[in-house]
Amino acid sequence: MKVFGALAAAAALAMAAAPALHAEEIPFRITLNTGPNHVRNIALEEFVKTLKERTEGKLDVQVFPSSQLFKGPDVPKALAQGGVEMGVPIILYLSSVVPDTGLLDLPMFYGRSADEVHAVIDGEVGAELNAEIEAKLGVKVLGPYLDLGHTSIFTTDVPATSLAALDGLRLRVPGSPASKVRYEEMGVESVAISFADVPIALAQHSIDGLNTTHETIRSAKLWESGLKYAIDTQENFLVYVPMVGKPTWDKLGPELQQIVLDSWADTVDDARKLAASRQIDARAEGIANGIQAVQASEEELAAFRARLLARQDEIVAATRMDPDFVARAAAVLGD
């Protein structure tokens, strides 16, 4: 009896000391700064569903849209500090800490197709960039980036019939040095304001339009704020970077880490296809709501890209990007 009692006590002690991984769900909150009807939120639904199924209750996966937890620029820091478990911030938000993430904003990507962009970011150059992001931000990049798509230029009162027609306008654009150079060359005054302030800025005519995607226009119904025209320029291709904070990643352990990686890998291709199709649908919906959309001519885009390329070294220096890294990306493009 004494032997049995000792064994029972040892077993009880071992059970008490065992990891609580299976007994209690690990919080896994995903923070997004876009609303539920935005392409990023919708594209992530299959990943979330797959992750929930495969982790079988080990992770408490919840999505918090519309900046309920953190604004977009604050997500990387929140991840590194353990304030939230996962985010998928737009790559533009990373460039202040990781200058090389400004790569896709460079002139050499002006007018490039999605396939050409993917050839760079899904290959060795992208792997190098991911390692730099992980080291500098204290996160784990889960795999290929999620597409938002090509941006276009939208205006209120001045018909956007060509790049030359934009001369003298005030447009809300991303605040990167590359964007500033682009719009200087167009004769446009670039204005950096929060996207949340865009509708009232358009309605009050403090800006004449903005650079963004058709999907973003649809998600915010910005035709209701006075947008009437659009010109498709394919001037830059926007992507979101899937990342988990290092404190969370270490807590998960090898088994759950692999499930998260596999769940992303198995759903990101379909998410990219969905994003592409939604951009097409969003453009059509914008037209149905009164936006007159045109495609910039190949001749005008080629000529403008040549002008921008003459200033690429200037942009690389201003943004503190690694010239050798830029050269490796250019080699993939064939430049």
N, C-alpha and C positions, 0 to 999 in steps of 0.2 A: 504493500500500500504506500509505503514511504517513497519507493521508486516511482510508482505511478504518479504520486503527488508532485514529485520533483520534475518529472517529464511534463506534466500539465502546466506547471508554473513556468517552465522554460518556454513551452509553446506559446503561452499567453504573452510572455515578455517579448518573444520574437515578433508576434503579430502586432504588438503595440509599437515596436520599433520600425516596422516595415513602412516604406514610402506610402503616402496617402493618395498616390496618383489615381488609383482606380476607385477609391472610396469617395473622392470629392472632386468635382469639376474644377479645372483650371480656367480662370477667366481669360477670354480671348476676344477682346473688344476691337472692332475695326472702325477707325474714325475716318469719315469722309467730309469734305466741305461742300459737296454738291448735293442737290436734292434728290429724292427718290426717283424722279422721272428722268434724271440725267443718265447719259450712256454709261458712265463709269459705274454708277450704282447698279444699273441693270445688268451690265456685263459681268459684274462680280457675283450675281445671284447664284450662278451654277457652281462657282468655286465654293461659296458658303455652304450650299446644299451638299456638295461632295465632301467637304471637310467635316461637316456634322455627321454624315453617314459613316465615314471611315474612322472617325475617332470614337464612335460608339459611346458618346456621353462623357468622354474624358476631358473634352474642351467645351466650355460654355461660350459658344460662338455667337456674338451679337454685333449688329451693324448700327452705327450711330451716324446718320446723315446730317447734312445741313449745318456743319460746324457745331453740333450739339456738345461735343467734347473739346475740340481744338480747331482753330482756324488753320487753313492749309499751310502757311509758312511756319507755323509752330509745331507741326507734326513731327519732323525729324528729331527735334530736341525732346519732345514728349516721349518718343519711342526710346531714345537713349537713356532717359531718366526713369523709365518704367512707369510713366504716367498713363500709358495706353499700350496695348499689345501689338497692334498692326495698323499700318497706314499705307495708302497708295497715293502719295503726293505727286503732283505734276513735277517733272524734272527741273523746271525753271526755279523751283523753290530751293534747290540744293546747291545752286551755283555760287552762292556767297561763301560756302564752306568748302565745296569741292568744285573749283573753277572748271575742271574738264567736263563737268556735266552740261556746260554751255555748248558742247560740240555741235548739236543738231541745229543750233541757231546761227551757225557760221554760213557765210555766203556760198560755200561749196555745196551746201544742201538745198539751196534755193531752187525750187522747182523739181526736186527729186521725187521719184515715186516711192510709195510705201515699201515696195520690194527692195529698192536700193537702200532705204533707211534700215530695213531689217537686216540686210546683208552686213551692215556695219555693227549694229548694236547686238545682234544675235551671235556674232563670231568672236574672234580673239580680242578685237578692240573692245567689244562690249564686256567681255569677261574681265579685262584689265580695268575698265571703268568701274565695274561692280566691286572689285577688290578695293579700289580707292574709296568708293562710297562707304563700304563696310568699315574700313580702317579709320576714316575721318569722322564718321557720324555715329559709330557704335551701334550698327544695325546689321541684320542679315538680309541680303537681297534674295528673294525667293526664286527668281528666274527671269525669263523674258518679260519685257515691259508690256504694259497694256496700252494699246493705241487710243488716242483721242482723234487724231487725224490732222489733215492739212487745214491751215487757217485761211480765211478770206478777209477782205476788207468790206465793211458795211458802212453806209452813210445815210444821212437823213435827207437833206435838201439838195445836195449836189449830186447829180447822176454819176455813178462810178463806172464810166464807160471805158476807161483806160487808166494806166498808172499816171499819165500826164494830167488827167482830169483831177487828180487828188492834190495837186500843187496848191499850197496855201491853207489847207484844211487843218483842223485840230482833231487828232484822233487819240483815243485811249488805246495804248499799246503796252505790251510787257516792257518792264523797265530795264532790260538788259542793254549793255553797250552795243551788241550786234543789232538790236532793234533800233536803237538811236541812229546808228549809221544808215540803216535801211531807209528810215524815214527822212533823215537829212537829205539823202540822195533824191527822194521824191519831192522835197520841198514841203514836207508835212511837219507840223509842230506836234511832237509826241507828248502825251499827257499820261502820267502814272497816277491812277486812282483805283481804289478798291472796286472789285466787280460789283459789290453790293450797292455802290453809289452810281453805277452806270445808268440805270433807268431814269433816275431824276436828273442826272447830268444831260442825258439826251433830251428829255422833255423840256429842260430849261435852256437848251441850246448852248450850254457851256462847253460841249464837245460836238463835233460834227459827225462822229461815228466811232468805230472801233475795229480792231483786228482781233478776230476770234474764229470759232468754227460755226458751221451751220447748226450743228447739234446744240451748241451752247446758246445760240440765238433762240432756237426752238424751246429749250428747257426753261428759259426765262421769258419767253414770248415777247422779245424785245421789239417786234413790229408794233406792239401796243405803245411803245415809248417813242415812236416816230421814225424808225428805220424804214427806208423805202428802196434802197439800192444795195447791190452787192457785186463785187468783182472777185472772181476766184483766181488767186495768184499762186497758190501752192508755195508760199514763201517760207513757211517752216512747218514741220511735222511734230505735233505735240504728243508726248507719251507720259504715262504714269509709271512710277517705280514701286513695285510691291516690296514692302520691307517689314520686318519684325524687329522690335527692339532687342538688343543684346541681352538685357536682363531676362526678358521673356524667353528668348531662344535657349539660353542656358538652362532655364527652369524646365523646359519641355522634355529634355532628354532625347537620346538617339531615335527611339521608336516614333515618338510624336513628331520630331523634326522631319523625319523621312516622309511621314504621312502628309505633312503640310507642303513639303516640296513636291511630292508626287501629285497632290491635289491641284496645285497651281499649274504644274507642267501639263496635266491632262485636260485643263479647261481653258488655258490662255489662248490657244489657237482659235477656238470657237468664239471666245470673247473678242478677239481682234476682228474676226469676220463680222460679228454682230456690230461692232463699232463702225466698220466700213459701210455696212448696209444702212445703218441708222443715219450716217452723214448724208447719204443719197436721199433717204426719206425726208430728212430734216430740210434739205435744200428745197425739195418739192413742196413741203408744207409752208416754208417761208414764201415761196412764189404764190401759193394759194392764198396767202394772207397779205398779198400786195407788194412783196419785195421783188424788184426787177433785178434778176441775177444774170450776169454775163461771165464768160470765160475770157481771161486776158489772153491775148494772142501769143503764140509761141515766139514770134519774132520780138515782141516787146519784152517778154520775160527773159529771153536769151540775151538781149542787149543790156537789160538792167542787171542781170546776174554778172555779166562781164564787168560792169562798172563796180559792182560790190566786191568782186574778187580782187580788184586792184587795191582794196582796203582791208583785205582779210588779215594780213600780218598786223595791221594796226589794231584790229579787234582782238586778236590773240594776245597781243602785248597788254592791252588795256584790261583784259579779263584775267590775266595771269595764268592763262592756259599753257600747258606744256607743248611747245612747238613740235617736239618729236612725236608726241601722242597724236597731235593733229595730222602730222605727215603720215602716220600709220593708217589713220582713218581715210585720208585722201587716197592712199594707195589702193584701198579696197574699192573706192569709187572709180578708180582708174584715172584719177587726176595726177 
